[in-house]
Amino acid sequence: MSGSLHLVCPHCDAVNRIPAARLGEHPNCGRCHRPLFQAHPVALTSANFQKHISRNEIPVLVDFWAPWCGPCKMMAPAFEQAAAQLEPRVRLAKVNTEEEQMLGMQLGIRSIPTLVLFQNGREIARQPGAMGTSDILRWTLGHLSG
């Protein structure tokens, strides 16, 4: 990575321009001054989903889940651990399909949990079913190393 990257703030949704070489230095948002990376997933809604997918210049891994879903609850700690290991190379996010039903429908989410990996504003991989931390890491990095 060279030059600068655009990153969307997980707190205020402002787009920040960060030198790629400084990603690992815990950058803060220029608008709200809070950390751009927190080692846990960002909650996305229909209001901010497209901005995070299209304006982040790092890949975004989204967990589509629902509060009533047993496998989703089982996978939540693994997804949290994956966020701590994949940031700042990948932004991890979660979409509650119970609250964001239209978003799930628009993206063709048929079962939950489903992981969808976006890069440069488009979907590059999709995986239904719960996974452990090591599987999430392997699956995500495997799709990015190509």
C-alpha positions as a printed NumPy array, in Angstrom:
array([[  0.   ,   0.   ,   0.   ],
       [  1.312,   3.392,  -0.911],
       [ -0.157,   6.843,  -0.813],
       [ -3.276,   7.59 ,   1.172],
       [ -6.428,   5.631,   1.86 ],
       [ -9.952,   6.795,   2.555],
       [-11.491,   5.367,   5.728],
       [-15.022,   5.931,   6.995],
       [-15.223,   6.72 ,  10.713],
       [-17.166,   4.057,  12.636],
       [-18.537,   6.771,  14.95 ],
       [-19.573,   9.758,  12.816],
       [-19.349,   8.297,   9.258],
       [-16.928,  11.021,   8.135],
       [-14.536,  10.015,   5.351],
       [-10.913,  10.406,   6.458],
       [ -7.787,  10.362,   4.319],
       [ -4.99 ,   8.495,   6.071],
       [ -1.448,   7.82 ,   4.782],
       [ -1.329,   4.057,   4.131],
       [  1.958,   3.794,   6.029],
       [  0.24 ,   5.163,   9.162],
       [ -2.697,   2.725,   9.26 ],
       [ -1.117,   0.734,  12.081],
       [ -0.55 ,   3.846,  14.205],
       [ -4.12 ,   3.977,  15.586],
       [ -5.338,   6.963,  13.536],
       [ -8.196,   9.127,  14.801],
       [-11.063,  10.683,  12.871],
       [-10.444,  14.247,  11.737],
       [-14.037,  15.222,  12.552],
       [-14.926,  13.52 ,  15.865],
       [-11.328,  12.7  ,  16.964],
       [-12.281,   9.146,  17.992],
       [-10.278,   6.066,  16.884],
       [-10.856,   4.849,  13.328],
       [-10.14 ,   1.295,  14.503],
       [-11.397,  -0.199,  17.756],
       [-10.711,  -3.916,  17.299],
       [-14.404,  -4.686,  17.119],
       [-17.048,  -4.665,  14.38 ],
       [-18.941,  -1.544,  13.335],
       [-22.759,  -1.705,  13.382],
       [-24.092,  -0.716,   9.962],
       [-27.614,   0.328,   9.011],
       [-29.324,   1.084,   5.72 ],
       [-28.441,   4.753,   6.377],
       [-24.649,   4.252,   6.43 ],
       [-24.106,   0.848,   4.766],
       [-23.403,   2.097,   1.239],
       [-20.999,   4.784,   2.444],
       [-18.93 ,   2.238,   4.415],
       [-18.884,  -0.247,   1.529],
       [-18.083,   2.238,  -1.228],
       [-15.863,   4.816,   0.534],
       [-13.591,   2.593,   2.666],
       [-10.483,   1.855,   0.635],
       [ -9.776,  -1.237,   2.702],
       [-11.895,  -4.383,   2.369],
       [-15.053,  -4.557,   4.499],
       [-16.201,  -7.902,   5.925],
       [-19.876,  -7.819,   6.926],
       [-21.63 , -10.295,   9.211],
       [-25.367, -10.428,   8.452],
       [-27.037, -11.695,  11.629],
       [-30.172, -11.515,  13.794],
       [-30.615, -11.489,  17.59 ],
       [-32.839, -14.603,  17.57 ],
       [-30.327, -16.688,  15.571],
       [-28.482, -19.258,  17.698],
       [-25.57 , -19.798,  15.258],
       [-25.217, -15.991,  14.966],
       [-24.846, -15.699,  18.742],
       [-22.301, -18.532,  18.742],
       [-20.247, -16.854,  15.989],
       [-20.343, -13.33 ,  17.513],
       [-17.292, -13.793,  19.81 ],
       [-15.274, -15.318,  16.937],
       [-16.177, -12.384,  14.676],
       [-15.148,  -9.982,  17.452],
       [-11.785, -11.761,  17.791],
       [-11.313, -11.692,  14.013],
       [-11.848,  -7.907,  14.048],
       [ -9.009,  -7.507,  16.537],
       [ -6.712,  -9.548,  14.266],
       [ -7.74 ,  -8.226,  10.841],
       [ -7.775,  -4.493,  11.601],
       [ -6.435,  -2.225,  10.172],
       [ -6.104,  -4.328,   7.015],
       [ -9.845,  -5.115,   6.922],
       [-12.842,  -3.304,   8.45 ],
       [-15.333,  -5.682,  10.093],
       [-18.989,  -4.732,  10.341],
       [-22.306,  -6.238,  11.378],
       [-25.809,  -5.787,   9.954],
       [-28.779,  -6.819,  12.087],
       [-31.113,  -8.258,   9.448],
       [-34.034,  -8.109,  11.876],
       [-33.741,  -4.307,  11.973],
       [-32.483,  -3.91 ,   8.397],
       [-34.732,  -6.333,   6.51 ],
       [-34.72 ,  -4.319,   3.264],
       [-30.925,  -4.232,   3.216],
       [-30.795,  -8.007,   3.645],
       [-33.323,  -8.448,   0.845],
       [-31.48 ,  -6.066,  -1.517],
       [-28.269,  -8.049,  -1.031],
       [-29.982, -11.425,  -1.383],
       [-29.153, -12.637,   2.131],
       [-31.053, -15.942,   2.338],
       [-29.635, -17.426,   5.536],
       [-27.889, -16.113,   8.598],
       [-25.221, -15.791,   9.634],
       [-23.759, -14.89 ,   6.256],
       [-20.382, -13.215,   5.792],
       [-19.951, -10.974,   2.762],
       [-16.581,  -9.514,   1.81 ],
       [-16.615,  -6.215,  -0.086],
       [-13.682,  -4.544,  -1.792],
       [-13.748,  -1.285,  -3.764],
       [-17.515,  -1.08 ,  -3.304],
       [-18.385,  -4.501,  -4.676],
       [-18.939,  -7.964,  -3.277],
       [-16.001, -10.299,  -3.852],
       [-16.987, -13.285,  -1.683],
       [-19.897, -14.665,   0.344],
       [-20.057, -17.464,   2.921],
       [-23.208, -18.614,   4.736],
       [-22.98 , -20.388,   8.081],
       [-21.21 , -19.864,  11.376],
       [-17.412, -20.005,  11.506],
       [-14.767, -19.906,  14.221],
       [-12.116, -17.209,  14.43 ],
       [ -9.42 , -19.138,  12.556],
       [-11.875, -20.018,   9.757],
       [-12.983, -16.378,   9.436],
       [ -9.343, -15.269,   9.213],
       [ -8.393, -17.962,   6.699],
       [-11.482, -17.374,   4.525],
       [-11.082, -13.579,   4.518],
       [ -7.332, -13.503,   3.866],
       [ -7.683, -16.236,   1.256],
       [-10.01 , -14.017,  -0.79 ],
       [ -7.742, -10.985,  -0.428],
       [ -4.462, -12.594,  -1.433],
       [ -5.505, -13.022,  -5.05 ]])
